[in-house]
């Protein structure tokens, strides 16, 4: 089997995650996380939809991680994202991180908003 190193240009991948943290570019971020072209930043969760709404024009999809397990978004959150035209996919945070990394490695226009695991 031949292995190829994956390189990411511009936007950082998620290096790892665990209970209460995400690691991005070797730096540990505690709590919820939002990653975009601007880099990784703390995210206040469903009460802070501004970064996701601002991202809608720049991304093909924003992955929304709902924590350790997949869970439905609160109706008000889903309605606000749909009304703003945010292209989003909902999944558990571990799956969201992995899917984000895969699409990012393919140079796709993706962002990640993840609740801590």
Secondary structure by P-SEA (a helix, b strand, c coil): cbbbbbbbcccccccccccccccccccccccccccccccbbbbcccccaaaaaaacccccbbbbbcccbbbbccaaaaaaaaaaccccccccaaaaaaaaaaaaaacccbbbbbccc
